Amino acid sequence: MNRELLATFIEEANEGFPILEENLLALEDSPEDQELINAIFRTVHSLKGSAGLIGLGVLGDFLHHMEELLHKVRSRQVEVTTELINVLLQGTDAAREMVARIDAGEELEVGKAERVVENLIKSFQAPTGGKRLFQIELRPSPQTFTTGADPLMLIGELAEMGELTAVDVQTDDLPTLEELDPYRLYLGWSLELRTEQDLQRVKDVFIFVQADPDASVTITPLEEAAVKAKTPLASRLLEHSVRVPTTKLDALMNQVGQLVIARARMVDAVLGAAAASPEVMGALEDLDQGIRDLQDLVMSTRMVPVATIFNRFPRIVRELALDRGKEVRLELKGSDTELDKTVVERLMDPITHMLRNAVDHGIEPPGARRLAEKEPIGTITLHAYQKEGSIVLEVVDDGAGIDPNRVKEAALKKGLIDEGTALKEEEMLQLLFLPGFSTAGKVTDISGRGVGLDVVKENINQLRGSIEILSSPGMGTTFRILLPLTLAILDGMVIRLGAERFVIPLSAIVEFIWPDPKDLKRLGPDASLLRLRGEYVPVLSLARLFNLSSRDDNSLLVLVQDGSRRFCLAVDDILGQQQIVIKSLRDNYRHVDGLAGATILGDGGVAMIVDVSSLSRLILRGVGQ
């Protein structure tokens, strides 16, 4: 077996299965949508053909049964029901598992699970009538071989459907041996097929031939006197693309990062010179712009639409709602919003957890919703959009909402906060992110174990993002995630603590404050509050946190924000804004609380990057202590 063709098939199959799943779920809501049924059929037909092309007969046979059932759906011999969608989704899972085993290098055999699904698929297929005779005129595109297709596979598929009573090869266009191009197809076929299948099923064999404007196929039931010419479908525009491994994109982004560092060092060297000529400054500006353009271009190659993971969630919500006896509708908005591929892949688990929480905790059963004068079907909205250079993801439900006082009571019972601790509503909701927190009355497969939103928070922190909760009891809950466009490069503010330099992400900074001493209130040797426009904001000393010598007099503060929570960082000086390349501490040293990584500055020195979300958690845990 050709390993290159196999790798291409596996990649295409793994791209096709989520689309198939998405369309099946959409079909459940729109069972009369013929275009949707056709799209599902085309996906299965294409996967079956590709599997047969590279010799994966076991998988091809399994997909053939799915294709036959989908043909019954197309011809309205089988009705679209929840039971049918369940069986087709199980078939999709079984085929996906087969592909995974092939990818792992295992010998593929039909196992017990696949046989069960195969029998379920067959149980839906109604018996057909008597045999029919069809005349088929097939003229594939001359460019067929360049696409990897094989017309003999189509003829073989016809033979599996019944009996080929005649097969004539048309050689009228065959050139002389000297003029023959081995990559060009010159042949056509005239065939007669006797089968129990109907006309539409025979047409389905040639579904992709019919979509090619350079090919033609005419299928005529021999009982018909007149032959109607079939208008070829409009050609589809193909986007020219090249598959590139993500490791190469990562290496390319790393090289761009080194260029950004080199640019910063050159700027420092030139500006530090006694005098720089206008020509040198002009060349430096051109170089700076060129590197920024290259950086934007490379970043764009890593961007993928969030639809790559959004399309997996409808099935998760559907199956959980059925299990919980609830009626839930998932609405997806902004699926075309683009985000760094690495970020998108790492969002799967956090969003899945929030959606499961929304179904299990948020959306009420139909009876309870009617009593609350709501529609019996609950709605969860997953929305992605770009805002001010960042990506915002929202998980919104119209369920029961969250009672902040109940959250506080649960935290008190678990000893997560002290008795008498004064908290605002938004701070009470932030307690949900503490490790070990749970309000579930009983342990289920989803909730009650105290492992949940703290993991979501940690995953978002690792993406240098922030998360906040907005909720109204009886009205619903919104989880809002703010993420950077990429994990590799960020805009930061360089600050000084004693002899050391640190970088605070610019996206987290609200303002710089030179406070009046009378607005500062000491709570002890290591804690203080700043009275800012009528409210008190915690002040954190970075120097004490990192054991650095500093003046530590709170004369200069940086107000930062993590979700809905704001606090101040005491610093010695502000050195300026700079674009920085993030280097992982975890990979090169070890994890350090309060630090997100390190970077190399223009003068070659190293500066640590402050992790605002991690500092926010430290402050929250220290409330009332």
C-alpha positions as CSV (number, residue, x, y, z in Angstrom):
1,M,0.0,0.0,0.0
2,N,1.3,3.5,-0.9
3,R,2.1,5.1,2.4
4,E,1.8,8.6,1.0
5,L,-1.7,7.9,-0.4
6,L,-2.6,6.3,2.9
7,A,-1.5,9.4,4.9
8,T,-3.4,11.7,2.6
9,F,-6.6,9.5,2.9
10,I,-6.3,9.5,6.8
11,E,-5.9,13.3,6.8
12,E,-8.9,13.8,4.5
13,A,-11.0,11.3,6.5
14,N,-10.3,13.0,9.7
15,E,-11.4,16.3,8.1
16,G,-14.5,14.6,6.6
17,F,-15.9,13.0,9.8
18,P,-16.5,16.2,11.7
19,I,-18.3,17.6,8.6
20,L,-20.4,14.5,8.3
21,E,-21.3,14.6,12.0
22,E,-22.2,18.3,11.8
23,N,-24.5,17.7,8.8
24,L,-26.2,14.7,10.4
25,L,-27.1,16.8,13.4
26,A,-28.3,19.6,11.2
27,L,-30.4,17.0,9.3
28,E,-32.2,16.0,12.5
29,D,-33.4,19.6,12.8
30,S,-34.2,19.9,9.0
31,P,-35.2,16.4,7.9
32,E,-36.7,17.8,4.6
33,D,-33.5,19.5,3.5
34,Q,-32.5,17.7,0.3
35,E,-29.3,19.6,-0.1
36,L,-28.2,18.5,3.3
37,I,-29.0,14.9,2.5
38,N,-27.0,15.2,-0.7
39,A,-24.0,16.7,1.1
40,I,-24.0,13.8,3.6
41,F,-24.3,11.3,0.8
42,R,-21.4,12.9,-1.1
43,T,-19.1,12.8,2.0
44,V,-19.8,9.1,2.6
45,H,-19.5,8.3,-1.1
46,S,-16.2,10.1,-1.4
47,L,-14.7,8.4,1.7
48,K,-15.9,5.0,0.4
49,G,-14.3,5.6,-3.0
50,S,-11.0,6.8,-1.5
51,A,-10.9,3.8,0.8
52,G,-11.5,1.4,-2.2
53,L,-8.9,3.3,-4.2
54,I,-6.0,2.5,-1.8
55,G,-7.2,-1.0,-1.0
56,L,-9.0,-0.5,2.4
57,G,-11.7,-3.0,1.5
58,V,-13.0,-3.6,5.0
59,L,-13.6,0.1,5.6
60,G,-15.0,0.6,2.1
61,D,-17.5,-2.2,2.6
62,F,-18.7,-0.7,5.9
63,L,-19.1,2.7,4.3
64,H,-20.9,1.1,1.4
65,H,-23.7,0.0,3.8
66,M,-23.9,3.6,5.1
67,E,-24.1,4.8,1.5
68,E,-26.9,2.4,0.7
69,L,-28.9,3.6,3.7
70,L,-28.4,7.3,2.7
71,H,-29.6,6.5,-0.7
72,K,-32.8,5.2,0.8
73,V,-33.1,8.5,2.6
74,R,-32.4,10.5,-0.6
75,S,-35.1,8.6,-2.4
76,R,-37.5,9.0,0.6
77,Q,-37.8,5.3,1.2
78,V,-36.5,5.8,4.7
79,E,-37.8,8.7,7.0
80,V,-35.3,10.9,8.9
81,T,-35.9,10.3,12.6
82,T,-33.9,10.6,15.8
83,E,-33.3,6.8,15.7
84,L,-31.9,7.1,12.1
85,I,-29.6,9.9,13.1
86,N,-28.4,7.9,16.1
87,V,-27.5,4.9,13.8
88,L,-25.7,7.1,11.3
89,L,-23.8,8.8,14.1
90,Q,-22.8,5.4,15.4
91,G,-21.7,4.5,11.9
92,T,-19.6,7.6,11.7
93,D,-18.0,6.7,15.0
94,A,-17.3,3.2,13.9
95,A,-15.7,4.4,10.6
96,R,-13.6,7.0,12.5
97,E,-12.4,4.2,14.9
98,M,-11.4,2.1,11.9
99,V,-9.4,5.0,10.4
100,A,-7.7,5.4,13.8
101,R,-6.7,1.8,13.8
102,I,-5.4,2.0,10.3
103,D,-3.4,5.1,11.3
104,A,-1.9,3.2,14.2
105,G,-0.7,0.5,11.8
106,E,-3.1,-2.2,13.0
107,E,-4.5,-4.9,10.7
108,L,-8.1,-3.9,10.0
109,E,-10.8,-6.4,10.7
110,V,-14.5,-5.9,11.4
111,G,-14.9,-6.2,15.1
112,K,-18.0,-6.9,17.2
113,A,-18.8,-3.2,17.6
114,E,-18.7,-2.6,13.9
115,R,-20.9,-5.6,13.2
116,V,-23.5,-4.3,15.6
117,V,-23.6,-1.0,13.9
118,E,-23.5,-2.6,10.5
119,N,-26.6,-4.6,11.4
120,L,-28.4,-1.5,12.7
121,I,-27.7,0.2,9.4
122,K,-29.0,-2.7,7.5
123,S,-32.2,-2.9,9.6
124,F,-33.3,0.5,8.2
125,Q,-32.9,-0.5,4.5
126,A,-36.2,-1.3,3.0
127,P,-36.4,-4.1,0.3
128,T,-36.3,-3.1,-3.3
129,G,-38.6,-4.2,-6.2
130,G,-37.8,-6.2,-9.3
131,K,-34.7,-5.9,-11.6
132,R,-34.3,-3.0,-14.1
133,L,-32.1,-2.5,-17.1
134,F,-30.1,0.7,-17.7
135,Q,-28.0,1.9,-20.6
136,I,-25.0,4.0,-19.4
137,E,-22.8,6.2,-21.6
138,L,-19.7,7.2,-19.6
139,R,-17.1,9.7,-20.9
140,P,-14.7,10.7,-18.0
141,S,-12.6,13.8,-18.0
142,P,-9.3,13.6,-19.9
143,Q,-7.7,14.8,-16.7
144,T,-9.1,12.0,-14.5
145,F,-5.8,10.4,-13.7
146,T,-4.3,13.7,-12.4
147,T,-7.0,13.8,-9.7
148,G,-6.2,10.3,-8.5
149,A,-9.5,8.9,-9.7
150,D,-10.0,5.6,-11.5
151,P,-12.9,5.0,-13.8
152,L,-12.6,1.2,-13.4
153,M,-13.6,1.7,-9.8
154,L,-16.9,3.1,-11.0
155,I,-17.5,0.1,-13.3
156,G,-16.6,-2.2,-10.4
157,E,-19.2,-0.5,-8.2
158,L,-21.8,-1.0,-10.9
159,A,-20.9,-4.7,-11.0
160,E,-21.5,-4.9,-7.3
161,M,-25.0,-3.5,-7.7
162,G,-26.2,-6.1,-10.2
163,E,-25.1,-7.7,-13.5
164,L,-23.2,-5.9,-16.3
165,T,-24.8,-7.5,-19.4
166,A,-22.6,-5.4,-21.8
167,V,-19.4,-3.4,-21.5
168,D,-18.0,-1.7,-24.6
169,V,-14.9,0.4,-24.6
170,Q,-14.9,3.5,-26.8
171,T,-11.5,4.1,-28.4
172,D,-12.4,6.8,-31.0
173,D,-10.2,9.4,-29.4
174,L,-7.2,7.1,-28.8
175,P,-4.1,8.8,-30.5
176,T,-1.0,7.1,-32.1
177,L,1.6,5.7,-29.8
178,E,3.9,8.7,-30.5
179,E,1.3,11.2,-29.5
180,L,0.0,9.3,-26.5
181,D,0.2,11.1,-23.1
182,P,0.3,8.5,-20.3
183,Y,-1.4,11.0,-17.9
184,R,-4.4,11.6,-20.1
185,L,-7.5,9.5,-20.4
186,Y,-8.8,8.9,-23.9
187,L,-11.3,6.1,-23.3
188,G,-15.1,6.1,-22.8
189,W,-17.5,3.2,-21.9
190,S,-20.9,2.1,-23.0
191,L,-22.5,-0.3,-20.5
192,E,-25.7,-2.1,-19.7
193,L,-26.6,-2.8,-16.1
194,R,-29.3,-5.1,-14.8
195,T,-30.1,-4.3,-11.1
196,E,-32.7,-4.1,-8.4
197,Q,-31.6,-0.6,-7.7
198,D,-33.6,2.4,-8.9
199,L,-32.4,5.2,-11.3
200,Q,-31.3,7.5,-8.5
201,R,-29.0,4.9,-7.0
202,V,-27.3,4.3,-10.3
203,K,-26.8,8.0,-10.7
204,D,-25.3,8.2,-7.3
205,V,-22.3,6.1,-8.5
206,F,-21.4,8.9,-10.8
207,I,-22.0,11.8,-8.4
208,F,-18.5,13.3,-8.8
209,V,-18.4,12.6,-12.6
210,Q,-21.5,14.7,-13.0
211,A,-19.9,17.6,-11.1
212,D,-17.0,17.7,-13.6
213,P,-17.8,20.0,-16.6
214,D,-15.2,18.1,-18.7
215,A,-16.9,14.7,-18.2
216,S,-20.3,13.4,-19.3
217,V,-22.5,10.5,-18.2
218,T,-25.9,9.6,-19.5
219,I,-28.1,6.9,-17.7
220,T,-31.2,5.8,-19.5
221,P,-33.8,3.2,-18.3
222,L,-34.2,1.1,-21.5
223,E,-38.0,1.1,-21.0
224,E,-37.9,4.9,-21.8
225,A,-38.3,5.9,-25.5
226,A,-36.8,9.3,-25.2
227,V,-33.4,10.1,-23.8
228,K,-33.2,13.4,-22.0
229,A,-29.8,15.1,-22.0
230,K,-28.5,15.8,-18.6
231,T,-27.1,19.3,-18.0
232,P,-23.7,19.0,-16.2
233,L,-23.6,20.6,-12.8
234,A,-21.7,23.9,-12.5
235,S,-18.0,23.5,-11.9
236,R,-16.8,24.1,-8.4
237,L,-13.9,26.5,-7.9
238,L,-11.0,24.7,-6.3
239,E,-8.7,26.6,-4.0
240,H,-5.1,25.7,-4.7
241,S,-3.4,24.7,-1.5
242,V,-0.5,22.8,-0.1
243,R,-0.6,20.8,3.1
244,V,2.2,21.8,5.4
245,P,2.9,20.0,8.7
246,T,2.3,22.2,11.8
247,T,5.9,21.5,13.0
248,K,7.1,23.5,10.0
249,L,4.8,26.3,10.8
250,D,6.0,26.3,14.4
251,A,9.6,26.4,13.2
252,L,8.8,29.3,10.8
253,M,7.1,31.2,13.6
254,N,10.1,30.6,15.8
255,Q,12.4,32.0,13.2
256,V,10.2,35.1,12.9
257,G,10.5,35.5,16.6
258,Q,14.2,35.5,16.4
259,L,13.9,38.2,13.7
260,V,11.8,40.3,16.1
261,I,14.4,39.9,18.8
262,A,17.2,40.9,16.3
263,R,15.2,43.9,15.2
264,A,14.8,45.1,18.8
265,R,18.6,44.7,19.3
266,M,19.4,46.6,16.2
267,V,17.0,49.4,17.1
268,D,18.7,49.7,20.5
269,A,22.2,49.7,18.9
270,V,21.3,52.3,16.3
271,L,19.5,54.6,18.7
272,G,22.3,54.2,21.2
273,A,24.9,55.5,18.7
274,A,26.1,59.0,18.9
275,A,24.4,60.0,15.7
276,A,22.6,58.0,13.1
277,S,22.3,59.3,9.5
278,P,18.9,59.7,7.9
279,E,19.8,56.9,5.4
280,V,20.5,54.5,8.3
281,M,17.2,55.4,10.0
282,G,15.3,55.1,6.8
283,A,16.8,51.6,6.2
284,L,16.0,50.6,9.7
285,E,12.4,51.7,9.3
286,D,12.1,49.7,6.1
287,L,13.6,46.7,7.8
288,D,11.2,47.1,10.7
289,Q,8.2,47.3,8.4
290,G,9.3,44.3,6.4
291,I,9.7,42.1,9.5
292,R,6.3,43.2,10.8
293,D,4.7,42.3,7.4
294,L,6.5,38.9,7.5
295,Q,5.3,38.4,11.0
296,D,1.7,39.1,10.1
297,L,1.9,36.8,7.0
298,V,3.4,33.9,9.0
299,M,0.8,34.4,11.8
300,S,-2.0,34.3,9.1
301,T,-0.8,30.8,8.0
302,R,-1.4,29.5,11.5
303,M,-4.9,30.9,11.7
304,V,-7.8,28.5,11.4
305,P,-11.5,29.1,11.9
306,V,-12.9,28.1,15.2
307,A,-15.5,26.1,13.2
308,T,-12.9,23.3,13.3
309,I,-13.9,22.7,17.0
310,F,-17.3,24.4,17.1
311,N,-18.7,21.7,14.7
312,R,-17.9,19.0,17.3
313,F,-20.1,20.5,20.0
314,P,-23.7,20.0,18.7
315,R,-23.4,16.3,19.1
316,I,-21.9,16.6,22.6
317,V,-24.8,18.8,23.7
318,R,-27.4,16.7,21.9
319,E,-26.3,13.4,23.6
320,L,-26.0,14.9,27.0
321,A,-29.4,16.6,26.7
322,L,-31.0,13.2,25.7
323,D,-29.3,11.6,28.7
324,R,-30.5,14.2,31.1
325,G,-34.1,14.3,29.7
326,K,-33.7,17.9,28.7
327,E,-34.5,19.7,25.4
328,V,-31.5,21.9,24.4
329,R,-30.7,23.8,21.3
330,L,-27.1,24.9,20.6
331,E,-26.6,28.0,18.5
332,L,-23.2,28.6,16.9
333,K,-22.2,32.2,16.0
334,G,-19.0,33.5,14.5
335,S,-17.7,30.1,13.4
336,D,-15.6,31.8,10.7
337,T,-13.6,33.7,13.4
338,E,-10.0,32.8,13.0
339,L,-7.5,32.0,15.8
340,D,-4.1,30.5,16.1
341,K,-4.2,26.7,15.4
342,T,-2.5,25.9,18.7
343,V,-5.0,28.0,20.7
344,V,-8.0,26.4,18.9
345,E,-6.8,22.9,19.6
346,R,-6.4,23.6,23.3
347,L,-9.8,25.2,23.6
348,M,-11.6,21.9,23.0
349,D,-11.6,20.7,26.6
350,P,-12.5,24.0,28.4
351,I,-15.4,24.7,26.1
352,T,-16.6,21.1,26.3
353,H,-16.6,21.4,30.1
354,M,-18.5,24.6,30.1
355,L,-21.1,23.3,27.7
356,R,-21.6,20.1,29.8
357,N,-22.0,22.3,32.9
358,A,-24.6,24.5,31.0
359,V,-26.7,21.4,30.1
360,D,-26.3,19.7,33.5
361,H,-26.5,22.7,35.8
362,G,-27.9,25.6,33.8
363,I,-30.7,24.5,31.5
364,E,-33.8,23.4,33.5
365,P,-36.0,20.3,32.6
366,P,-38.9,21.2,30.3
367,G,-41.4,21.1,33.2
368,A,-39.4,23.6,35.3
369,R,-39.0,25.9,32.3
370,R,-42.7,26.0,31.7
371,L,-43.3,26.9,35.4
372,A,-40.8,29.7,34.9
373,E,-42.7,30.8,31.8
374,K,-39.8,29.9,29.5
375,E,-39.8,28.0,26.3
376,P,-39.4,24.2,27.1
377,I,-36.4,24.1,24.8
378,G,-33.4,25.7,26.4
379,T,-30.8,27.6,24.4
380,I,-27.1,27.6,24.7
381,T,-25.2,30.0,22.4
382,L,-21.5,29.6,21.6
383,H,-20.3,32.9,20.1
384,A,-16.8,33.9,18.9
385,Y,-15.8,37.3,17.7
386,Q,-12.8,39.6,17.5
387,K,-12.5,42.7,19.7
388,E,-9.6,45.1,20.0
389,G,-6.9,42.7,18.8
390,S,-8.2,39.8,20.9
391,I,-10.6,36.9,20.4
392,V,-13.7,36.7,22.7
393,L,-15.5,33.4,23.2
394,E,-18.8,33.4,25.0
395,V,-20.9,30.4,26.3
396,V,-24.3,31.7,27.1
397,D,-27.3,29.8,28.4
398,D,-30.8,30.9,29.2
399,G,-31.1,28.6,32.2
400,A,-31.5,29.0,35.9
401,G,-28.5,31.2,36.5
402,I,-26.1,31.1,39.4
403,D,-27.0,32.4,42.9
404,P,-23.8,34.2,44.2
405,N,-24.9,33.7,47.9
406,R,-25.2,29.9,47.4
407,V,-21.7,30.0,45.8
408,K,-20.3,31.8,48.9
409,E,-22.1,29.3,51.3
410,A,-20.5,26.4,49.4
411,A,-17.1,27.9,49.6
412,L,-17.5,28.5,53.4
413,K,-18.5,24.9,54.0
414,K,-15.4,23.7,52.1
415,G,-13.1,26.0,54.0
416,L,-12.1,27.9,50.8
417,I,-12.8,31.3,52.4
418,D,-13.1,32.4,56.0
419,E,-16.3,33.2,57.9
420,G,-17.2,36.9,57.7
421,T,-15.3,37.5,54.4
422,A,-16.9,40.5,52.6
423,L,-17.2,39.8,48.9
424,K,-18.9,41.5,46.0
425,E,-21.2,39.5,43.7
426,E,-18.6,39.2,41.0
427,E,-16.0,38.1,43.5
428,M,-18.4,35.4,44.8
429,L,-18.8,34.1,41.3
430,Q,-15.0,34.0,41.0
431,L,-15.0,31.5,43.8
432,L,-16.3,28.9,41.3
433,F,-12.7,28.8,39.9
434,L,-11.1,27.7,43.1
435,P,-9.8,24.1,43.2
436,G,-12.2,21.7,45.0
437,F,-15.2,23.9,44.6
438,S,-18.6,22.3,43.8
439,T,-22.3,23.2,44.4
440,A,-23.6,19.9,43.0
441,G,-25.9,18.1,45.4
442,K,-24.8,14.7,44.2
443,V,-21.9,13.2,42.4
444,T,-22.6,12.4,38.7
445,D,-20.4,11.6,35.7
446,I,-20.3,15.4,35.1
447,S,-20.3,17.2,38.4
448,G,-19.9,17.0,42.2
449,R,-16.3,15.9,42.4
450,G,-14.8,19.4,42.8
451,V,-12.7,19.1,39.6
452,G,-14.2,21.4,37.0
453,L,-14.0,25.2,36.5
454,D,-10.6,25.4,38.2
455,V,-9.3,23.2,35.4
456,V,-11.0,25.4,32.8
457,K,-9.4,28.5,34.4
458,E,-6.0,26.8,34.4
459,N,-6.3,25.9,30.7
460,I,-7.3,29.4,29.8
461,N,-4.4,30.8,31.8
462,Q,-2.0,28.6,29.9
463,L,-3.3,30.3,26.7
464,R,-2.6,33.7,28.3
465,G,-6.3,34.4,28.4
466,S,-8.8,35.4,31.0
467,I,-12.3,34.2,31.9
468,E,-15.2,35.9,33.7
469,I,-18.7,34.9,34.7
470,L,-21.8,37.0,34.3
471,S,-25.0,35.5,35.8
472,S,-28.6,36.5,36.8
473,P,-30.6,34.0,38.9
474,G,-33.5,32.7,36.8
475,M,-32.2,34.4,33.6
476,G,-29.0,32.5,32.6
477,T,-25.3,32.5,32.7
478,T,-22.5,33.8,30.5
479,F,-18.9,32.6,30.5
480,R,-16.7,35.0,28.6
481,I,-13.2,34.1,27.6
482,L,-10.7,36.7,26.3
483,L,-7.8,35.2,24.3
484,P,-4.8,36.5,22.4
485,L,-4.7,36.0,18.6
486,T,-1.4,34.0,18.9
487,L,0.7,32.5,21.7
488,A,4.1,33.3,20.2
489,I,4.4,37.1,20.2
490,L,2.7,39.8,22.3
491,D,2.8,43.5,22.9
492,G,4.1,44.2,26.4
493,M,5.1,47.0,28.8
494,V,8.6,46.7,30.2
495,I,8.8,47.7,33.9
496,R,11.6,47.7,36.5
497,L,11.7,46.1,39.9
498,G,15.0,47.0,41.6
499,A,17.7,45.8,39.2
500,E,15.5,43.4,37.3
501,R,13.1,44.0,34.4
502,F,9.7,42.4,33.8
503,V,7.1,42.5,31.1
504,I,3.4,43.0,31.7
505,P,1.1,42.1,28.8
506,L,-0.3,45.3,27.3
507,S,-3.8,43.7,27.0
508,A,-4.0,43.3,30.8
509,I,-3.1,46.9,31.6
510,V,-5.9,49.3,32.4
511,E,-3.9,52.4,33.5
512,F,-0.9,53.6,35.4
513,I,-1.4,55.3,38.8
514,W,0.7,57.6,41.0
515,P,-1.4,57.3,44.1
516,D,-2.0,59.8,46.9
517,P,-0.6,58.2,50.1
518,K,-3.9,58.9,51.9
519,D,-5.7,56.7,49.4
520,L,-3.6,53.7,50.4
521,K,-4.7,51.5,53.3
522,R,-2.3,49.0,54.9
523,L,-3.8,45.7,56.0
524,G,-0.5,44.3,57.3
525,P,3.1,44.0,56.3
526,D,2.3,42.3,52.9
527,A,-1.1,43.6,52.0
528,S,-2.7,46.9,51.2
529,L,-5.7,48.4,49.4
530,L,-6.0,51.4,47.1
531,R,-9.1,53.6,47.2
532,L,-9.8,54.2,43.5
533,R,-12.8,56.2,42.4
534,G,-15.0,55.0,45.3
535,E,-13.9,51.4,45.4
536,Y,-11.0,49.5,47.1
537,V,-8.6,47.6,44.8
538,P,-6.0,45.1,46.2
539,V,-2.3,46.1,45.8
540,L,0.2,43.3,45.2
541,S,3.9,43.8,45.6
542,L,5.8,42.0,42.8
543,A,9.1,42.7,44.6
544,R,8.0,40.8,47.7
545,L,6.4,38.0,45.6
546,F,9.6,37.4,43.7
547,N,12.0,38.2,46.7
548,L,13.6,41.2,45.0
549,S,15.1,44.3,46.6
550,S,12.9,47.3,45.6
551,R,11.8,50.6,47.1
552,D,8.4,49.0,47.5
553,D,6.7,52.2,48.6
554,N,3.6,51.9,46.3
555,S,4.5,55.2,44.7
556,L,3.9,53.8,41.2
557,L,1.1,51.2,40.5
558,V,-0.1,49.4,37.4
559,L,-3.8,48.7,37.4
560,V,-4.4,45.4,35.7
561,Q,-7.5,43.3,34.9
562,D,-8.2,39.6,34.8
563,G,-11.8,39.0,33.6
564,S,-14.0,41.1,35.9
565,R,-11.3,41.3,38.7
566,R,-9.0,44.3,38.9
567,F,-5.9,44.8,41.1
568,C,-2.7,46.9,41.2
569,L,0.9,45.8,40.9
570,A,3.5,47.9,42.6
571,V,6.5,48.6,40.4
572,D,9.6,50.9,40.5
573,D,9.6,52.3,37.0
574,I,8.1,52.1,33.5
575,L,10.7,51.5,30.8
576,G,8.5,51.5,27.7
577,Q,6.4,49.4,25.3
578,Q,7.9,46.6,23.2
579,Q,6.8,43.7,21.1
580,I,8.2,40.6,22.7
581,V,8.7,36.9,21.8
582,I,7.6,34.5,24.5
583,K,9.9,31.7,25.6
584,S,8.5,29.0,27.8
585,L,9.8,28.7,31.4
586,R,8.2,25.3,31.7
587,D,10.2,23.9,28.8
588,N,13.5,25.6,29.6
589,Y,13.4,25.7,33.4
590,R,10.3,25.0,35.5
591,H,6.9,26.5,36.2
592,V,7.0,29.6,38.5
593,D,3.8,31.0,40.0
594,G,3.1,34.5,38.7
595,L,5.3,34.1,35.6
596,A,4.0,33.2,32.1
597,G,7.5,32.9,30.5
598,A,10.5,35.0,29.6
599,T,11.7,37.1,26.7
600,I,15.0,38.5,25.3
601,L,15.0,42.3,25.2
602,G,16.7,44.5,22.6
603,D,19.9,44.8,24.6
604,G,20.2,41.0,24.9
605,G,19.0,40.9,28.5
606,V,16.3,38.6,29.7
607,A,13.0,39.8,31.2
608,M,10.3,37.7,32.9
609,I,6.7,37.9,31.7
610,V,4.2,38.5,34.4
611,D,1.2,36.1,34.5
612,V,-1.7,38.4,35.5
613,S,-4.3,35.5,35.7
614,S,-2.0,33.6,38.1
615,L,-1.6,36.7,40.3
616,S,-5.4,37.2,40.3
617,R,-5.8,33.6,41.7
618,L,-3.2,34.3,44.4
619,I,-5.1,37.4,45.5
620,L,-8.4,35.6,45.5
621,R,-7.1,32.8,47.7
622,G,-5.7,35.3,50.1
623,V,-9.0,37.1,50.6
624,G,-9.8,37.4,54.3
625,Q,-6.5,35.7,55.4
